[in-house]
Amino acid sequence: LLTDPGLVSSGSQADANFTFSFNGFTLTPLLLAIQCVGVDQADYAILESLMQAYADLNHAEATTGFTPIIMACHINTEEESLAVVERLVSHRFYVDQP
């Protein structure tokens, strides 16, 4: 899933927001994608595809309360964190959303 942006870009709102258990946490695809982000541009394309599929940017993980923005602040490098946060707050992904 995380290596093929086409899999998430063709999904619906429900697909982008389903929750699943991973290492004792309740995650959404967006939270997992943020955790896995690296310097590869494909990782950013996955984030953008999830946001275009109406991923919930305000979803809080049940155990930690981490939202996507908070999760982005805990990425390995400051450069990666900044790149993810910039994408999360970009309004261009919300054009024509209900």
C-alpha positions as CSV (number, residue, x, y, z in Angstrom):
1,L,0.0,0.0,0.0
2,L,2.7,2.5,1.0
3,T,4.8,1.9,-2.1
4,D,2.1,2.3,-4.7
5,P,0.5,5.8,-4.7
6,G,-2.0,4.5,-7.3
7,L,-3.6,2.2,-4.7
8,V,-4.6,5.1,-2.4
9,S,-5.3,7.7,-5.1
10,S,-8.1,5.7,-6.5
11,G,-9.8,5.2,-3.1
12,S,-12.8,6.9,-1.6
13,Q,-13.2,8.9,1.6
14,A,-14.0,5.7,3.5
15,D,-10.9,4.0,2.2
16,A,-8.6,6.9,3.3
17,N,-10.0,6.9,6.8
18,F,-10.4,3.3,7.9
19,T,-8.6,2.5,11.1
20,F,-6.5,-0.5,11.9
21,S,-4.3,-1.8,14.7
22,F,-0.5,-1.6,14.2
23,N,2.0,-2.2,17.0
24,G,-0.6,-1.5,19.6
25,F,-1.8,1.8,18.1
26,T,-5.0,2.5,16.1
27,L,-3.8,4.2,12.9
28,T,-5.2,5.5,9.7
29,P,-3.4,5.2,6.4
30,L,-2.3,8.9,6.7
31,L,-0.8,8.4,10.2
32,L,1.1,5.3,9.0
33,A,2.3,7.1,5.8
34,I,3.6,9.9,7.9
35,Q,5.5,7.5,10.2
36,C,7.0,5.9,7.1
37,V,8.0,9.0,5.3
38,G,11.6,9.4,4.1
39,V,13.5,11.4,1.6
40,D,11.8,9.6,-1.3
41,Q,9.4,11.8,-3.2
42,A,7.1,8.8,-3.6
43,D,6.4,9.0,0.1
44,Y,5.1,12.6,-0.4
45,A,3.0,11.5,-3.3
46,I,1.3,9.0,-1.1
47,L,0.5,11.7,1.5
48,E,-0.9,13.9,-1.2
49,S,-3.0,11.0,-2.6
50,L,-4.5,10.3,0.8
51,M,-5.4,14.0,1.3
52,Q,-7.0,14.1,-2.1
53,A,-9.0,11.1,-1.1
54,Y,-10.3,13.1,1.9
55,A,-8.1,11.6,4.6
56,D,-9.1,13.0,8.0
57,L,-6.4,15.5,9.0
58,N,-7.9,15.8,12.5
59,H,-8.0,12.1,13.4
60,A,-6.3,11.5,16.8
61,E,-4.7,8.2,17.5
62,A,-6.6,6.6,20.5
63,T,-3.6,5.8,22.7
64,T,-1.4,8.8,22.2
65,G,-3.8,11.4,20.9
66,F,-1.4,12.1,18.0
67,T,-2.9,13.9,15.0
68,P,-1.2,13.9,11.6
69,I,0.5,17.3,12.4
70,I,1.8,16.0,15.8
71,M,3.0,12.8,14.1
72,A,4.8,14.8,11.5
73,C,6.7,16.7,14.2
74,H,8.1,13.4,15.4
75,I,9.7,12.3,12.1
76,N,13.4,11.6,12.1
77,T,14.7,14.8,10.6
78,E,13.6,18.4,10.7
79,E,13.7,18.6,6.9
80,E,11.2,15.7,6.6
81,S,9.0,17.0,9.3
82,L,8.8,20.4,7.6
83,A,8.0,18.9,4.2
84,V,5.2,16.8,5.7
85,V,3.7,19.7,7.7
86,E,3.8,21.9,4.6
87,R,1.8,19.3,2.7
88,L,-0.7,18.8,5.5
89,V,-1.5,22.5,5.8
90,S,-1.6,23.1,2.0
91,H,-5.1,24.2,1.0
92,R,-4.6,23.1,-2.6
93,F,-5.6,19.6,-1.6
94,Y,-9.0,20.8,-0.5
95,V,-10.3,22.2,-3.7
96,D,-13.9,21.0,-4.4
97,Q,-14.1,18.9,-1.2
98,P,-17.6,18.6,0.3
